[in-house]
Amino acid sequence: MKINQGTPEEPAFDIDGRQLFINSRCTIVAVHHPAFSADIGKKVVIAKLSGQTAWVYADKPVRYRVNRAGRDVVAHDPKSIQTLTSTAYLRFTVDDPTAGSASDRRSTP
């Protein structure tokens, strides 16, 4: 199976007909089964595209912790947990340049 990285040969579109690309921020607006209704409204980022299928992960910052040696290490990376979903269940979210703050980013030691 060849993974489509958002090339023009096989574009993927959201529920409103906007073209989606890798690293696009989206909101889940529908699900294929009522058991997943808690996912509606979640903010996600597209990791991969293949036709009309998208691999998405939660749009949350990486969490860090300090280990016993005093170094910052990754406690949890949301990119490590990905979900397959149809692009028809996603709505493209326009990035707000004022969103996020310096506290969302890791500080340098």
Buried (B, 14 or more C-beta within 10 A) or exposed (E): EEEBEBEEEEBBBBBEEBEBEBEBBBBBBBBEEEEBEEBEEBEBBBBBBBBBBBBBBBBBBBEBEEEEEEEEEEEEEBEEEBBEBBBBBBEBBEEEEEEEEEEEEEEEE
